[in-house]
Amino acid sequence: MCMAWIDYQKVFDRVSHSWIIKSIGLIGINNKVISFTKKVMSYCRTRMHLHTENKLIETEDKKVQCGIFQGDSLSPLLFCICLIHLFAQLNRLNTGYEEHTTKTKISHLLCMDDLKLIVKTEEELQKQIQTIQIFSDDIHMEFGPEKCAKIAFKRGKIVYSQNLVIDISRETQELEQGKTYLGIEESEGIQHQQMK
């Protein structure tokens, strides 16, 4: 089994407004909600202020065409909706680790901008990474490669292999020790006491 942690870099600043509107339309959200979201995003503007010794210089308002508000309750939902199509593509790859009791395949877990990939082989992992890279490029989101990592297990023990190639110019390092995911260190075995 292989696991990889993918971290998006400044992800909330990068989601294009056009993709947000397209995404909520594709999942069948009511047209009034789509119109409301479009209207709210049309008000997104910014202005630069430069303070000099004698005066304040301001630029004209510049329309913001990507990014969602941080700190409001709608933004996390919009972000998750924007990634629904990525999850559908990952599911179509038919990769992942089969849970032995229910026979369902689990290929990924997401908590906001932290994506965890779970696969049987490194070839499957590379397929998932390529799919994520293409999708991310299409909607103008970027990996934070310094926060990405990979770990592989064979019969419950860590095995070391090649670094995970994210794209032509970037690769992640093999994880030397456990990685914290949602506050829990993940490595060999389950740390039952720590998780409790």
C-alpha positions as CSV (number, residue, x, y, z in Angstrom):
1,M,0.0,0.0,0.0
2,C,1.2,3.5,-0.8
3,M,0.0,6.8,0.6
4,A,0.7,10.3,-0.5
5,W,-0.2,13.6,1.0
6,I,-0.9,16.4,-1.5
7,D,-1.1,20.0,-0.2
8,Y,-2.5,22.7,-2.3
9,Q,-0.7,26.0,-2.1
10,K,-2.7,29.2,-1.4
11,V,-5.6,27.3,-2.8
12,F,-8.4,29.6,-1.8
13,D,-6.6,32.5,-3.6
14,R,-6.4,30.5,-6.9
15,V,-9.8,29.1,-7.6
16,S,-11.2,31.0,-10.6
17,H,-14.6,32.5,-10.3
18,S,-15.6,31.1,-13.7
19,W,-14.8,27.5,-12.4
20,I,-16.8,28.1,-9.2
21,I,-19.9,29.2,-11.2
22,K,-19.4,26.3,-13.6
23,S,-19.0,23.8,-10.8
24,I,-22.2,24.8,-8.9
25,G,-24.1,24.8,-12.1
26,L,-22.9,21.2,-13.0
27,I,-24.2,19.8,-9.7
28,G,-27.6,21.2,-10.2
29,I,-27.7,24.1,-7.7
30,N,-30.7,26.3,-8.0
31,N,-30.3,29.1,-10.5
32,K,-31.1,31.8,-7.8
33,V,-28.1,30.6,-5.8
34,I,-25.9,30.6,-8.9
35,S,-27.1,34.2,-9.7
36,F,-26.5,35.3,-6.1
37,T,-22.9,33.8,-6.1
38,K,-22.2,35.4,-9.4
39,K,-23.4,38.8,-8.2
40,V,-21.4,38.6,-4.9
41,M,-18.3,37.7,-6.8
42,S,-18.8,40.6,-9.2
43,Y,-18.2,42.9,-6.2
44,C,-14.8,41.5,-5.5
45,R,-12.4,44.4,-6.1
46,T,-9.1,45.5,-4.6
47,R,-7.2,48.8,-4.5
48,M,-3.6,49.5,-3.7
49,H,-2.6,52.3,-1.3
50,L,0.9,53.7,-1.2
51,H,1.7,56.0,1.7
52,T,4.5,58.5,1.0
53,E,5.8,61.3,3.2
54,N,3.4,63.9,1.8
55,K,0.5,62.1,0.3
56,L,-1.5,58.9,-0.2
57,I,-1.5,57.4,-3.7
58,E,-4.3,55.0,-4.6
59,T,-4.7,52.9,-7.6
60,E,-8.1,52.4,-9.4
61,D,-10.3,49.5,-8.3
62,K,-9.1,46.3,-9.9
63,K,-11.6,43.5,-10.3
64,V,-10.7,40.2,-8.6
65,Q,-11.4,37.2,-10.9
66,C,-10.1,34.3,-8.8
67,G,-10.2,33.3,-5.2
68,I,-12.9,33.0,-2.6
69,F,-13.4,34.8,0.6
70,Q,-11.7,33.3,3.7
71,G,-13.5,33.3,7.0
72,D,-17.1,33.0,5.8
73,S,-19.2,29.9,5.9
74,L,-19.9,29.6,2.1
75,S,-16.2,29.5,0.9
76,P,-15.3,26.0,2.2
77,L,-18.5,24.6,0.6
78,L,-17.7,26.3,-2.7
79,F,-14.1,24.9,-2.5
80,C,-15.4,21.4,-2.0
81,I,-17.9,21.7,-4.8
82,C,-15.0,22.8,-7.1
83,L,-13.2,19.6,-6.4
84,I,-16.2,17.2,-7.0
85,H,-15.1,16.6,-10.6
86,L,-11.6,15.8,-9.5
87,F,-13.0,13.0,-7.2
88,A,-15.1,11.7,-10.0
89,Q,-12.0,11.4,-12.2
90,L,-10.0,9.7,-9.4
91,N,-12.9,7.2,-9.0
92,R,-12.9,6.5,-12.7
93,L,-9.2,5.4,-12.5
94,N,-10.4,2.4,-10.5
95,T,-7.3,2.7,-8.3
96,G,-7.1,2.5,-4.5
97,Y,-7.0,0.1,-1.7
98,E,-9.9,-2.3,-1.3
99,E,-11.4,-2.4,2.2
100,H,-11.6,-6.2,2.9
101,T,-15.0,-6.3,4.7
102,T,-17.2,-4.1,2.4
103,K,-15.0,-4.6,-0.8
104,T,-15.2,-0.9,-1.5
105,K,-12.2,0.9,-2.9
106,I,-10.8,3.9,-1.1
107,S,-8.5,6.0,-3.3
108,H,-8.5,9.4,-1.6
109,L,-9.5,11.4,1.5
110,L,-9.8,15.2,1.6
111,C,-9.9,17.7,4.4
112,M,-10.1,21.1,2.8
113,D,-6.8,21.7,1.0
114,D,-5.1,18.5,2.2
115,L,-5.6,15.5,-0.1
116,K,-4.5,12.0,0.9
117,L,-4.1,9.4,-1.8
118,I,-4.3,5.7,-0.9
119,V,-3.3,3.1,-3.5
120,K,-1.9,-0.5,-3.9
121,T,1.1,0.3,-6.1
122,E,3.3,3.1,-7.1
123,E,2.0,2.9,-10.7
124,E,-1.5,3.6,-9.4
125,L,-0.2,6.5,-7.4
126,Q,1.5,8.0,-10.4
127,K,-1.7,7.7,-12.4
128,Q,-3.6,9.6,-9.6
129,I,-0.9,12.3,-9.4
130,Q,-1.1,12.9,-13.2
131,T,-4.9,13.1,-13.1
132,I,-4.7,15.6,-10.2
133,Q,-2.0,17.6,-11.9
134,I,-4.0,18.0,-15.1
135,F,-7.1,18.9,-13.2
136,S,-5.2,21.4,-11.1
137,D,-3.6,23.0,-14.1
138,D,-7.0,23.3,-15.8
139,I,-8.6,25.2,-12.9
140,H,-5.4,27.1,-12.0
141,M,-4.6,25.6,-8.6
142,E,-1.1,24.7,-7.6
143,F,0.5,22.0,-5.4
144,G,2.6,23.1,-2.4
145,P,5.4,20.6,-3.1
146,E,7.3,21.4,0.1
147,K,4.3,20.0,2.0
148,C,3.7,16.9,-0.1
149,A,5.1,13.5,0.9
150,K,4.8,9.8,0.1
151,I,5.1,6.6,2.2
152,A,4.9,3.0,1.1
153,F,4.1,-0.1,3.2
154,K,4.6,-3.8,2.5
155,R,3.0,-6.2,5.0
156,G,2.6,-3.4,7.5
157,K,6.2,-2.2,7.4
158,I,7.6,0.9,5.7
159,V,9.6,0.3,2.5
160,Y,11.6,3.0,0.7
161,S,11.3,3.6,-3.0
162,Q,11.7,6.4,-5.5
163,N,10.5,9.9,-4.8
164,L,7.0,10.8,-6.1
165,V,7.2,12.9,-9.3
166,I,4.5,15.6,-9.2
167,D,5.4,17.1,-12.6
168,I,8.5,17.6,-14.8
169,S,10.2,20.0,-12.4
170,R,9.0,18.9,-9.0
171,E,9.0,15.7,-6.9
172,T,8.3,15.0,-3.3
173,Q,10.6,13.3,-0.9
174,E,10.1,9.8,0.6
175,L,8.7,10.2,4.1
176,E,11.5,9.3,6.6
177,Q,9.2,9.3,9.6
178,G,5.5,9.7,10.3
179,K,3.5,12.6,8.8
180,T,0.8,14.4,10.7
181,Y,-2.5,14.4,9.0
182,L,-5.4,16.2,10.8
183,G,-3.4,16.2,14.0
184,I,-2.6,12.5,14.0
185,E,0.9,11.2,13.1
186,E,0.6,8.5,10.5
187,S,3.3,5.9,10.0
188,E,3.7,2.2,10.7
189,G,0.8,0.7,12.7
190,I,-2.0,2.5,14.4
191,Q,-1.1,4.6,17.5
192,H,-4.2,3.7,19.4
193,Q,-3.3,5.5,22.6
194,Q,-2.3,8.7,20.8
195,M,-5.5,8.6,18.7
196,K,-7.7,8.3,21.8
